[in-house]
């Protein structure tokens, strides 16, 4: 165990408190079993380590370990937890839990056998953690950490401070005072917003130049398809190649209206396989499917449109991006990450079911033709700095979380 404590101390030593992601204050840390989910690179490990160091104050009864540590070549997770508990341990933090075989079974046994031991774990393998959640149902509280909002991106770059997130209801009212407060700190947000759309969704972009970030984004996509999705049955090199091809087809014309039969022929697989792969790509945070308003949701139901999960994917997958596609991808990701229920309206771009609100995306010259005869609507304009009646600056939707 001394090796694990030494590892814990070395990792914690390098963590700073320059910036805390919003989720650190949303998590109920008193729960006995907590999962922090999210795509690769969004900052799950940093969040967990910051909690240990700055909120728990690196208490002697806490231990951070990663599930692929060589310690587990000859020791089980269960036995490690028991030994830690007998030595006074009460807070166990497990990073990248999916890298340990049968992790959900052993965590279940730890949970049931040691009621006053709290466990927090993270996983980048979205597919595997969904399976684990099923095994740990009724015991587990799960949280999802998305990529950076535009607000967080500006905060992490020390360009704004003390500006809380805003609700969509407040944006509907114009949020003039709120926008003025932002513009007092960032006089011209549009160039910064353009940079965010290209490379700012992941925290690692703050340490990298643009070219390096784009390369790293491609590496993340490859790791998700080649490693994380490898958990699915009958997965091989051909499957990975076809999934990349499917993602490429979606990226080429996103928002993509899928023709399932055509995709099945192109990739030489069944229609059911295409449906299944779309679900996997959604769970892996590579795409966001959108259903028409009023349509039920099932695995074998065709989405009406497919969007890339965040705007950075567009720039990493294509040299010549369609800005219309990028800004729609951005708006949808921010709405979903802020937990709004979004569907595709008969007219216009997005329908927010929670607020019965229609949103049309466009530029400053965008008219209201698409939303005529609709009373409750907004136009999200990508090239204005301030609100003008029903026309709201698109970048402001990046302040929803």
Steps between C-alpha positions, in 0.01 A plus 500: 500500500794738556551515123141612453528769768821624338326507160208691655734763651693549176185553294334734750814712528469618139135609520417871525187697583518754219161393364219273618250359249134573579423136582715496813228703677211297353613160626354376829830378644319349801369215283666164558556410136557764231585464131642788296442432130617690198695493179877470495677825579216694666674517841350222713832405661590861581158560657532195723855587608401861574224371726747283689761775539293811558168384644596184687833675569695183405377322809695200619191283458480563122674312218518568128595219265467423133354168391785420261771535769746211499395431861193326358710251307523303825230654723125525466302821533288342774800392711662841451184675623477269803864561594453874455188493719670302778775763505248778562407578140156648440520672158607290201544666159544277194598655168432337160309220672415328169864391469446251783319177396175428684521837673125533558478164681784582737374852569157354578661263752702784656188716523291226662772387741632835623211746551715787631749495211425761233601420140536741208605376157546638150492340159570619147360179356141609456383160381651308790369739762144461369532125561639567847215735585254219430691270736509766773143624464343642820847546648664742259459875447637603159612841379607602152779749434464658154759698310556865579227754448605829341464657847742248651738543207517875565541445875781249454677751277459764775292720270191521723429445868203487734246444224265212591317284249173631359174314437322482166200674660723797584641504146141516369457828686800648319749482790617854418664567838664158495643555150620848598686351796676257265581768243651716774758224545525372142440790263496290184394138564457394135870427418528303826180315418642406161808352671280311746295347219818374337700363794358615835261224610767293678715634787821365346469766227616762751846340511533441126535697181212472255672251270597275793146515638350392167739203491410409857129521415557242225687282748205520740258394224724207404537392864123507549433290189795262530501452879181612672261354243703179489287386797215417263447146377651376172730802485807481277723716278236503225239625744726787610564593136128501418415706808757759393350497153150550644623790713668647192175482301316676783772767531500565127142623493399563863230567598455170320161357405571127514384259234543175691468272197757701304744498794454125544585438134798736508648333809387148407314438825137453601259785572481387863879529524484861379236580763717337767812687388317833513407427862864410577634818340251699706602332827865552408436876471587516131154591367169644620193347332187713488145370473200691367277647769238252617689200368574213739854388575618145440823334393359396163341834416668722245615838632382788282838673513850416619736769630860473611506508880704819524629764253867398543430162336406683178837673481694184584317282246479749209732762353224708347224522755146622445457779754124441508563141607753611762272752669204262505722234656611755760149610593367145530796390714456793740126441535544127565794552736283742698238220522232649276279261305545582131317371193463590133200726424299484179642841413827656619805336663434406863203464733559520876225284642548619860418860403294442183761719332608493134854609410613592150875525432653748256693824444419860591299539178288194577132582471206343681348320201579155644323588824204697368177410678707372794453716808772363727826509305857631498750553220854403600721725285865402468645841408350749745637608839180609673132407511253667265145410591446135411848483346750368757879473449584135443802516731269578795364144484852399602422636848230243583739305729 
